[in-house]
Amino acid sequence: MKLKNSCSLLMKHLLILAGMLLISSGSFAASNAPAPDFTLKSSTGENLRLSELKGQVVMINFWASWCGPCRQEMPELSEIQEKYEDLGFTILGVNVEENSAKANEMLAENPVNFPVLYDTENRVTELFKVDAMPSTILVDRDGNMRYLHKGYKPGYEELYAQQVKTLVRE
């Protein structure tokens, strides 16, 4: 009986692990190559340049107002920003729509606590070869791309937090 319960428990753990691997299949380590530098106008009207954030861990999150998973992810990203910003971490939300009015409407309904940038001509989106919404790239303090996530499912924020912790400790 005890052996049967142990086997059952082991199977449960293996199934959970397999599920976690499937959930994280949309994410993987990036190439560790330098992140392309860019400058975009922010929602405050100021230009923001990625290279000015060297020395910090930066999460670049590409999103669109029409993207349901993007909307679902935004509050989770705000929590991560709040939790790790004092450790030298920031999120840059890059909206990919030609018309930033839709993004502004969404942000009015669901404000965030990190800079939002507008890539209305998709130059930065193309520079990073974004092919899924949302797409999230974690950049280390030296400016190297370390993690890439395509898409979003509930639970990804735990993986994001784990990767942010790893990078801020380096």
C-alpha positions, -999 to +999 in steps of 0.1 A: +000+000+000+028+024+009+046+016-023+015+022-043+010+057-027+047+065-034+043+056-070+011+076-073+028+106-057+058+102-081+035+101-111+017+133-099+050+151-096+061+138-131+028+151-146+032+185-129+068+187-142+057+177-177+029+204-175+054+230-165+076+221-194+047+224-218+037+258-202+072+271-206+076+258-241+069+293-253+100+305-236+137+297-239+171+312-234+179+339-259+212+339-278+231+360-252+238+384-280+237+422-274+202+436-275+198+460-304+198+496-292+167+517-300+150+549-291+112+553-289+088+579-277+072+571-244+036+577-232+049+607-213+062+623-246+099+617-238+122+596-259+137+566-241+168+548-253+176+512-243+213+518-239+206+544-213+194+516-191+227+496-193+235+484-158+199+475-151+180+443-159+154+452-185+123+434-196+111+444-230+075+434-235+060+438-270+022+441-269-009+453-286-043+464-274-061+438-295-041+410-279-061+393-252-031+376-235-013+410-236-042+425-216-041+395-192-004+398-186-002+436-179-012+435-142+012+407-136+040+427-152+032+457-130+035+434-099+069+422-111+080+458-118+070+469-083+087+439-066+121+442-084+125+479-094+146+487-063+171+460-073+179+476-107+151+462-128+127+479-152+101+469-177+097+486-211+062+480-226+065+484-264+032+489-281+034+477-317+003+494-332+004+521-359-022+541-340-012+547-304-047+559-295-059+523-289-029+517-266-037+549-247-074+538-243-063+504-229-038+521-205-065+544-193-086+514-183-056+493-171-027+516-160+008+502-156+037+514-134+064+510-161+073+531-192+052+524-223+069+531-256+053+534-291+067+515-321+042+529-346+064+520-376+074+486-362+111+493-366+120+480-332+095+451-336+114+441-368+148+447-352+139+422-325+123+398-350+090+397-330+067+372-345+042+365-316+021+387-293+031+393-266+068+387-269+090+394-239+128+397-238+149+399-207+182+418-211+210+415-185+229+444-169+255+442-197+229+446-224+227+410-235+195+393-244+192+363-220+156+351-222+129+352-248+092+344-242+067+341-270+030+344-261+016+344-226-003+319-204-012+323-168+018+311-148+044+326-170+048+355-145+063+330-121+090+321-146+096+358-154+101+365-117+125+336-114+145+348-144+145+384-131+158+372-097+186+353-115+197+383-135+196+409-107+218+386-086+245+385-113 
